[in-house]
Amino acid sequence: MVYVIGVDVGGTFTDAVLDDDAGTIIAAKSPSTPPDYSQGVLDVLGALAEQLGRPLEEMLAETHHIAHGTTSSLNALVMQNVPPVGFLTTKGHRDSIFIMNVEGRYLGRSPAELQNVLGQRKSHTLLPKKHALEVTERIDRSGSVVLGLDEEEARTAIRQLLDDGVRAIAVSLLWSFKNPVHEQRIRELVHEIDPDVFVSLSSEISPRIREFARNATTIMSTQIGPGLRDYLDNLETALRKRQLAGPLLVMQSNGGAVAAKEAPANAISTIGSVLTGGVMGSVALGEQLGHRNIISTDVGGTTFLVGLVVDGEPVRTSTTVINHHPINVPTLEVHAIGSGGGAIAWLDGGGNLHVGPRSAQAVPGPACYGQGGEEPTNTDANLVLGILPERGLLGGRKALSKELARKAIQTKIAKPLGLSVEDAAAAIYAVQNAQTGDLLRKTVVEAGHDPREFVLYAFGGAGPANCAAYATEVGVDQVVVPLGQVASAFSAYGLASSDIVLAAELSDPLQAPFDPARAEKNFLQLEQQVRDGLARQGLTFTDIEIHRSVDMRYSMQLAEVSTPVPSGPLDAATIEATVEAFERRYAALYGEGSGFRESGIQAITFRVRGVGLLPFSPALPGVADADSSDPSEARIGSRPVCLDGALGFVDTAVYDYSKLRAGHVLPGPAIVEVPTTTVVVPAGRTGTVDSLGNMIIRHPQERAS
């Protein structure tokens, strides 16, 4: 037997999915264990082994690989829980990282912050000025050395940083993406002085034009690199002691994995690792179900995540924003808000109800967990409303206290607002669905898509309980809840479904129509980088796919649009076809007629994405057919459930998912209990079990037609 395992470490729970070469899939869920998240990983792997009826060591000895998604990198940056790092840059350019260009005034800010110009502050400074030092050197825009590196000055700066306790240094010199020779020499100098210091070079982390974003990306990667290295080293050591045979892989923001030993060198590529698993799972399941346009929604314990799959491909972006800083990371475009099951409900000074973004997380957790939490959360509201079973989560292994949930809601929300506990819980549920619906609108409608052309996939521990409500908010007709053994661990299923993906890029601004030979030279250089990187992964691939793209823009504009480029030799006709493809994409994003070719078109950054296809691709196995559409054999009773504050509590049928079969149709209102989640089918909708065990929620056929 050969196993592939995906492990998704969230802020509240750690999920795992195991697939074997016989087509069996099982899943497990265990509380996360901050600050040592590796213990939660070992716990959930133990839960998988228990389900298999085998010792953990035997299971790991037959494991082809483990694909691991972690929130640790992203959380460290967002919360600024990072060690001190040094920054070395070209003389005269130190203050770029503090000035932040004009971008520091608008990136990552809410509409209210944007309007309050006088109250804005350039907060979230990445490092103190005493740790940002300059060196004498100069390379020009063509890559020629104008002024050689002053090595003695560089040594002095390095020693100053080390004497101040710095153990990691980011190096980002002007025009280094055209010629990295001075950056490479500085790394040699650092390691001559102290070989154990962690060093990141912008020419390797982010070889893109525009120094502010390149500097920020390199610094942030350096901030999280040592911590990621230590975490992965410790985790891999623990797994090897337990006989893990295959490699430990780490998910990246680009939707693919990379070997754990490779990840820390470009740590910034892992910041969205746990966010992208669900999108890749949606791609894999969409291939089975024939869905090309998918809204992927994941409601975990801490966050609500939304990503899009358009025409079978996840939507990608080349830049993201953290703490008002632009980060050059090719990534799947995933939008997130702090509105998970553990999001805390609170009142502002005006008595207005909010939900999130603060989360109770795994510790102390929602009040109903009985672990000392006193703040009311979405989970507490769902328990009071009857959505969650009083016997608890994880099939009863995670006990819930309705009394503690009611006490928290009464104290913090109901009493100050003069509401009953039930009405306050219904208000929390309504706010949760409204704000998740708002994020869906931003992600889908504001990107120019029609939600009616999409199917919505809902997963995560809290997603199936809320999906029908937030789908209604944006007018989606059909919701798919991936059940079977991957109910709330669908992101882990996506990790297990992922291949190895490496990306390489370089900026070489060219005016269209540009020289095909020069573009071809850039792509061939990048392709060799990618192939060399794939060869270092220690895995055998069934095939390798190479994808080319180039970021293009109209001259004098800042907005760049990533445009695919055909493989093979380039000629003038191919370049013109690429320019035309850019104009079509630009029009789709910004409106027909918004482009202006007469201003000129530029190619800015060339990029290659290499995909090493792995031999195992988990597919959900089929379930037995029902004798009829009547699900009464799976009904285990009923209970009062409130899904609408105006209607109050309604007697609602409750079903055991393990007894449902393909073809069963559940009229709403209905509750489906799964060991790791709860599915809500509201009144006016039906839930149908498909051939893979997924729950399809939609309006009755006559209304949908």
Secondary structure, DSSP 8 states (H G I E B T S, - for coil): --EEEEEEE-SSEEEEEEEETTS-EEEEEEE--SS-HHHHHHHHHHHHHHHHTS-HHHHHHTEEEEEEEESHHHHHHHTT-----EEEEETT-TTHHHH-TGGGGTTT--HHHHH-GGG------SS-GGGEEEE--EE-TTS-EEE---HHHHHHHHHHHHHTT--EEEEE-TTTTT--HHHHHHHHHHHHH-TTSEEEEHHHH---S-HHHHHHHHHHHHHHHHHHHHHHHHHHHHHHHTT--S-EEEE-TTS-EEETTTGGGGGGGGTTHHHHHHHHHHHHHHHHHT--SEEEEEE-SS-EEEEEEETTEE-EES-EEETTEEE---EE-EEEES-STTEEEEE-TT--EEEEEEE-TTTT--GGG-SS--S-BHHHHHHHTTSS-TT-BGGGTB---HHHHHHHHIIIIIHHHT--HHHHHHHHHHHHHHHHHHHHHHHHTTTT--GGG-EEEEESSSHHHHHHHHHHHHT--EEEE--GGGSS-HHHHHHHH--EEEEEEEEEEEESS--HHHHHHHHHHHHHHHHHHHHTT----SEEEEEEEEEEEETT----EEEEE-SS---HHHHHHHHHHHHHHHHHHH-TT---GGG-EEEEEEEEEEEEE-S---------B-SSS--GGGEEEEEEE-S-TTT--EEEEEEEGGG--BT-EEESSEEEEETTEEEEE-TT-EEEE-TTS-EEEES-HHHH-
